[in-house]
Amino acid sequence: MMEIAQSTSTIAVNNTQAPAESQSAVSSDFETFLRMLTAQMNNQDPLNPVESTDFATQLATFSGVEQAVLTNDLLRGLSLQLGVSGLAAWVGKEVRAPAPVYFDGAPVTLHPNPAATSTAGEIVVRDAGGAVVQRLASPATTDPVQWDGVGSNGDRLPNGVYSFAFVSLRDGQTLGENPVETYSTVKEVQSTGGQTSLVMDGGIVILSGDVTALRNAS
């Protein structure tokens, strides 16, 4: 769902692969259909041959299916383009999602999602490699929490990508771990593989469907 990529400030669209693959598949199917039709003609009963109108009907039916497939591919491509165009206004704005965030020294606002029955919690901070770099006690609340990026030794953690999770606790027992939502600035909108994604600060890539809130950059 999330990966690291080089970020720019452009809108990129790459939706030509699927239609090209579909056209190739239709062409292959048509050749198969012609071979089957030829075999049917060669092996028909000479005393009871298939009417020529039946062959014409089969060709017309296949042609209709072929056009329907190509039309669906065209509509799918247009839908992707419209989706990217609609999200173009998000570039430069901040979106909230359960995703990593790029830390550049400025405090990061965290939005925990504790379990409903939890009485306490712990925020776990991981670096880009997934290693735990910090654990912070936290109340079981959905109120925003400020993370200043200062380690237990008092030194500021290095700039980079960090992810956050909230471990829900009840009577000392772990109930589960949920990703913490953070805000980050949208740098680019992409459409690949039939999905629209957003490139954030630090080259972090998230799916547009994972966004839970949108606001102007502070």
WOLIN-V28315 format. One record per pair of residues at least 24 apart in sequence whose C-alpha atoms are under 6 Angstrom apart, sorted by the first residue. I is the first residue (numbers start at 0). GAP is how many residues later the second one is. Records with the same first field share a line. If there is no record, write none. Layout:
I = GAP / GAP
//
This chain:
1 = 203 / 204
2 = 201 / 202
3 = 199 / 200
4 = 198
5 = 197
6 = 196
8 = 178 / 179
9 = 178
10 = 177 / 178
11 = 178
12 = 177 / 178
13 = 177 / 178
18 = 54
90 = 95 / 96
91 = 93 / 94
92 = 92 / 93 / 123 / 124
93 = 89 / 90 / 91 / 120 / 121 / 122 / 123
94 = 88 / 89 / 118 / 119
95 = 86 / 87 / 115 / 116 / 117
96 = 84 / 85 / 113 / 114 / 115
97 = 81 / 82 / 83
99 = 62 / 63
100 = 60 / 61
101 = 58 / 59 / 99 / 100
102 = 56 / 57
103 = 55
106 = 40 / 41
107 = 38 / 39
108 = 36 / 37
109 = 34 / 35 / 72
110 = 33 / 69 / 70
111 = 30 / 68
112 = 29
113 = 26 / 54
114 = 53
117 = 50 / 51 / 52
118 = 51
119 = 49
120 = 46 / 47 / 48
121 = 44 / 45
122 = 42 / 43
123 = 40 / 41
124 = 38 / 39
125 = 36 / 37
126 = 35
127 = 33 / 34
//
